[in-house]
């Protein structure tokens, strides 16, 4: 306990080994790793982007409820990882229902929770893609 884990170095190494590396990496600097170096053209500083776009007006993009919201790859299994996709409407309904009925959260309230990076939080509403 109390040990700083320098995730950025792990991310850099993972990207170096990846067959399909991401084009951009968003960095939230907490000041815990003074040796952290950003990769020019790839790494983006959250605080800089937030300050730049704080008052930006972004138009709403309306989607049909059955359109995919995201694709998430599960942990590797004996048969390999599986892709799961959640729909826009299904995820929104499941999130609203779980906030109200499981966590007793209501409009105007705020809840903080943390989990492993990459995992979607809430009731599963995904279907397995093959």
C-alpha positions in Angstrom: 0.0 0.0 0.0 1.2 3.5 -0.7 3.3 2.5 -3.8 2.8 4.5 -7.0 2.3 2.4 -10.0 3.4 4.2 -13.1 0.7 3.2 -15.6 2.0 5.4 -18.4 5.1 3.3 -18.8 2.9 0.2 -19.0 0.6 1.9 -21.5 3.6 2.9 -23.7 5.0 -0.6 -23.6 1.6 -2.2 -24.4 1.2 0.2 -27.4 4.7 -0.6 -28.6 3.8 -4.3 -28.7 0.2 -3.9 -30.1 -0.7 -5.0 -33.6 -3.3 -2.2 -33.7 -2.2 0.6 -31.5 -4.5 3.5 -30.7 -4.0 6.8 -32.5 -4.4 8.9 -29.3 -4.0 8.4 -25.5 -5.7 10.8 -23.1 -3.5 11.5 -20.0 -4.8 12.8 -16.7 -1.8 14.0 -14.8 -2.1 13.5 -11.0 1.5 14.6 -10.3 2.5 11.1 -9.0 5.0 10.3 -11.8 7.4 13.3 -12.3 9.3 11.3 -15.0 6.2 10.8 -17.2 6.9 11.7 -20.8 4.2 12.4 -23.4 4.5 11.0 -26.9 4.2 13.9 -29.3 1.2 13.6 -31.7 -0.3 10.7 -29.7 -0.6 11.7 -26.0 -3.2 14.3 -25.1 -3.2 16.2 -21.8 -6.7 16.2 -20.2 -6.3 19.5 -18.4 -5.2 21.3 -21.6 -8.1 19.9 -23.6 -10.6 20.7 -20.8 -9.4 24.3 -20.6 -9.5 24.6 -24.4 -13.0 23.2 -24.8 -14.6 24.2 -21.5 -17.3 26.5 -23.0 -17.7 24.6 -26.3 -21.2 24.1 -27.6 -21.5 20.6 -29.1 -24.6 19.7 -31.0 -26.5 16.6 -30.0 -26.2 13.6 -32.4 -29.5 11.7 -32.3 -29.3 8.0 -32.7 -31.8 5.2 -33.0 -32.1 3.2 -29.8 -30.9 0.0 -31.5 -27.6 1.5 -32.8 -24.4 0.3 -31.1 -23.0 2.5 -28.3 -19.7 0.7 -27.9 -17.8 -2.5 -28.5 -16.0 -4.1 -25.6 -13.7 -7.0 -25.8 -13.9 -9.4 -22.9 -10.9 -11.0 -21.2 -9.2 -13.8 -23.1 -10.9 -17.2 -22.7 -9.8 -20.6 -24.0 -11.5 -19.7 -27.3 -10.0 -16.2 -27.2 -11.5 -12.8 -26.4 -15.1 -12.0 -27.4 -16.5 -8.8 -28.6 -19.7 -7.5 -26.8 -21.8 -4.6 -28.1 -24.4 -2.6 -26.2 -27.1 -0.6 -27.9 -27.6 3.1 -27.1 -31.2 2.6 -25.8 -30.5 -0.7 -24.0 -27.6 0.7 -22.1 -29.4 3.9 -21.2 -32.4 2.1 -19.9 -30.2 -0.4 -17.9 -28.1 2.4 -16.5 -31.2 4.4 -15.4 -32.8 1.3 -13.9 -29.7 0.2 -12.0 -29.1 3.7 -10.6 -32.6 3.9 -9.3 -33.4 0.3 -8.2 -29.9 -1.0 -7.2 -28.1 2.1 -6.0 -31.1 4.2 -4.9 -29.8 7.1 -6.9 -32.2 9.8 -8.2 -32.0 12.8 -10.6 -29.7 15.5 -9.3 -27.6 13.2 -7.2 -24.0 12.3 -7.8 -22.3 9.0 -7.3 -18.6 8.2 -7.5 -17.4 4.7 -8.1 -14.2 3.3 -9.5 -13.3 0.0 -11.2 -10.7 -1.5 -13.4 -9.9 0.6 -16.5 -11.9 -0.6 -19.5 -14.8 -2.2 -17.8 -18.3 -0.9 -18.3 -20.2 -0.3 -15.1 -23.8 -1.3 -14.7 -26.2 -4.0 -15.6 -25.0 -6.0 -18.6 -27.0 -5.2 -21.7 -24.6 -6.5 -24.3 -24.9 -9.3 -26.8 -22.0 -11.4 -27.9 -20.7 -10.8 -31.4 -19.0 -13.6 -33.3 
